[in-house]
Amino acid sequence: MDKRQALLELAVKRKQTTYRDYKRLSDYNDGKHECDYVTPYTKGAGKVNADIFILLLDWASDKQMKKEITHEEEAEELLFGRTLNQKTNINLEMLLCKHFKIDLKDTYATNLFPYIKSRDIPDKDLRWAAKEFALPQIAIVQPKLVICCGLDTFNAVRVAAGHKEVDNVEEGINAPFSLYGSEVWLQSHPGILGTNNRNSGGVDRVSGDWEKMAASFPRLCSEK
């Protein structure tokens, strides 16, 4: 089956599926954020033959979906699936450019959890989403490298893939694993909190983490 068609079928599954008490994209703003992707984030980063696959945690919360935003922010969300000046997106673009010499548009990027949360998402729900949506997308795209942003994202994918979870970011960064011919790495979440936590004490660990991961990339490319 064609990759785009297979990914579209996952998007249709997401649209037609309800899970517990979480809301769907179509429940907000007259459905204007609904799309033919598992999450809107892929709108601006949907290269189906990408070597690098980015997996963030979730797209938005109920609170975020209900707050007023500028026309410019709304236009960006509808076109790119993200607000360009959000710190998470700025940092992610910077790290990709610095360590891989690519832009976010050159990757396939999505979110682990495809529904709208009103509270913190329990581990069991993240693992369900990994099994139902994230792992199938990885299997379809077949990237060389999967970058899981944040410990919760990485552990959900690890457990869904049949591995034990790791206890912390440091352990996870040193425990990449193979999945469908791809190598899955953990990196701290590129948002302000994730970056500051990893760089506590004034040490730029984030750059070192990405440098280590990028150093493995030529080997991954030669193996596929």
N, C-alpha and C positions, 0 to 999 in steps of 0.2 A: 504493500500500500504506500502511496505517496506520503512523504512526511507531513506536508501541509494538511492533507486530508485527515491523517491520523491525529494531528494536533487539534484540528477543528472538531473532531469527534469527542475529544476530551473536553473541549470548551462546551459543547452541547451537553455532555454529561453533567458538567458543573452547573449549567443553567437549569437543567431539569431535576437536579438533586437538591433536596433539603437535608440539613444535618443538624440534629438537636435543635437548639433555639437560636442558632446563628442566622443572620439575614443575608440576602443575596444582593448583588449589585442592582438588580432590577427593582429592589424595594426602595431605592432612593432617587430623588430628583427626576421623577418620571422616567427612570430607566436610562438616562442619558449616558451613564458610565458603562452600560452593558456593552459587551464586545465579543468578538469571535476568538477570544483567547481564554486560557484558564484564568489569568488575571490581566488587568489593563496594563501592567508594567511592561508586558511584552510588546505593546504597540510601538515603542521606541527602541526596542532591542529584540527583534524577532528574527534574527538570522538563523534559518533552520539548519544550515550546514556549518554552524559556528564551531570552532575548536574549543571555545570557552563558554561555559554555561554558568550563569550567576543565579544563585537561589537565595532570595531574601525571605524574611519570616512571613509577613502578611502585608496586604496592600493598604488597608485603612481600618480605623475603628468607627463605631457608631457615632461617637462624638465628632470625629473628623469629618464624617460624611454630612453631618448636620450643620457644621459651622459655616459662616459666610466667608467666601474667598473672593479675591479680585477677579475681574474679567480675564486678566492676563493669566492668572493661575489656573482658572477654569479652562481656558483655551489650551494651555500646556498639558493639563491633565487629559483632556479629550484627544489631543494630538499625539502626545508622547507617553501617556499613562503615568506621568510623574510631574512634579513641580521642579523645574530645573534648578532653582536656587535653594532647594532644601539641602541641608548640610550632608545628609546621607548620600544624596545623588552627586553632589559636588566632590565629596571625598572619594566615592567609588570611581567616578570619571578620572580623577587625578591619579589614583592608584593603578588603574588599568593603563593609562597613558604612560606613567613613569616606568612600570615594570613589564608591560607587554607591548607598548607602542601602538595601542588600539583605543578606539572610542567605545562607549557603551553600545552604540548602534551596531558594532561589529560582533557582538555577542548574542547569545540567546539568554534572556533574563526573565525570571518569573518569581512568583512568591510561593512559598510552601503551602500556606493556608489560604484557600481561595474565597473564603466567606468573610463577612464583616463581623468583627468581634465587638462585644460590649464590656468585656472584662479580659483578664489575662487568660490565655488559651492553655488548658491543661495538657500535659504531655501526651495523654492517650489520644486527644483530638489531633495533635500535631502528627503523631505517628499514623493515625488514620489517613490524614491528608497526604502524608508522604507516600503511603502505599497506594492510595487511589489516584493521585495526581502528579506528584513530583517524580517518583520513580518511573512511571510510564513516559513522562516527557523526556527524561534522561535517556531511556531506552530508544525513543523515537529519534531524537536529535543526534545521539551518539557522539558527543563531544570528546575531546581528548582530556579536558580538565573541567571538573565541576567545583565551583567555589561556593561553599555554604557560609553565608554571612551570619555569624552568631552561634553560640553553643547550642541553643535549643533547636535551631534549624539542623545543624550537623548531627546531633543526637537522634533526632526524629528520622533522618535518612539512614543513619547507622542501624538503628533498631529495626526499621522497616526492611533493611537489607540483610537482617539476620546477624548483626554484630552487637556486642555489648556497648552500652553508652560509655562515654568518658566523663571524668569528674570535673574537668575545668578546661579552659581555653588552652592553657599551656600543654596539657596532655593531648588535647585534640589536634593541635597544630602539628604535633609530632606523630600523629597516628592516621595519615591518609590511608585510604583503602580503595580497592578496585571494585567497580560496579559496571556491568555491561560493557566492559572494555574501556571504561573511562576511569580516571583517578579522581577520587573525591577528597577535597581538602577543606579544612576549617580555617576561616579567618575571623577575627573579631568583627563585630558589626560595625560598618563604616559610619554610623551615626555618632553624635557627640558623646553619648554615654559609653558606647562600646569602645570608641577610640580612646577616651580619657581613662577608662578602666585598664585597658591594655597598656597604655603609656604612663601608668601611675609611677610617681617618683621622678618624672621628667625624662624617662628613658623612652626613646622612639622605638618601641618594640614592633609596632605595626609595619614600619618600612622593612625591618629585618625579616619579619614573617613573610611578607610578600616577596621579598628578594629570594628567600629560601624556596618558596613555591615556584617562582619564575625560573629558578635555576634548574628545576626538574622538567620544565616544559619541553626543551629540545629532545630529551629522552622520550617523552610521551609522544611527540610528533613522529619520531623515528620508529616507534613501535606499531603505528597504525597505518 
